[in-house]
Amino acid sequence: MGDERLDDGGFRGGFDLLVTPDVRYTRLLRRDLRRMSWLFVISGVLLCITSLGTFTADGGWLFAGLFGLPFGVVWIVAGLINGSAYLRRHAELRAPVRYVFTAEAIEWHTAHAALRLPWTAIRHAVRLREAYRLDCADQQPRYLCRTTLTRAEDARVAAYLDERVAARLAAEASVRPMPPVGGGA
């Protein structure tokens, strides 16, 4: 990553922000995590039900049921306990985050981790009240906190997201030139 600074303090073709998430942003993450936890609970219940159904069968299906039932119970317990307790245990979710917007990617930097998300992986950007949700190719949403941004910073982030996502979509949908086939007139 080049450290070439421009006159406005940003990187060439981009900029960086230091954001401290607040309670509303953490609530958004908690809601999203709860949805994922319920997916574990529902999967565990379905696994338990199908495992109980195999107890009426003979032979190897009985052992399959004995194998699947404990896993279903573990998924249920993990979904119920882990979802609500995760954000309480991890106070670093409220730690300052440095967002770096470049022509190639968005980067998240905290004291504990760094994440680089290339623009080619972002399918869609949605502006929520608490954050920008980036829908990615791997079906996992990423969030950019916007609750503590100033209006100017929020407008800058929104314009940059619109510009980069539109450029990615245009590049993806553009028609590639092909040389003519056959003889000319």
KARA-V176789 format. One record per pair of residues at least 24 apart in sequence whose C-alpha atoms are under 6 Angstrom apart, sorted by the first residue. I is the first residue (numbers start at 1). J is the second residue. D is the distance in Angstrom with one decimal. If there is no record, write none. Layout:
# KARA-V176789
i=I j=J d=D
i=I j=J d=D
This chain:
# KARA-V176789
i=13 j=102 d=5.9
i=13 j=103 d=5.6
i=14 j=101 d=5.1
i=14 j=102 d=4.4
i=15 j=101 d=5.3
i=16 j=99 d=5.5
i=16 j=100 d=4.2
i=16 j=101 d=5.8
i=17 j=98 d=5.6
i=17 j=99 d=5.2
i=18 j=97 d=5.8
i=18 j=98 d=4.4
i=19 j=96 d=5.5
i=19 j=97 d=5.2
i=20 j=96 d=4.2
i=21 j=94 d=5.2
i=25 j=130 d=5.4
i=33 j=83 d=5.9
i=34 j=83 d=5.4
i=37 j=79 d=4.4
i=37 j=83 d=5.2
i=40 j=75 d=5.7
i=40 j=79 d=5.1
i=41 j=76 d=4.3
i=41 j=79 d=5.1
i=44 j=72 d=4.0
i=44 j=75 d=4.9
i=44 j=76 d=5.0
i=47 j=72 d=5.1
i=48 j=72 d=5.0
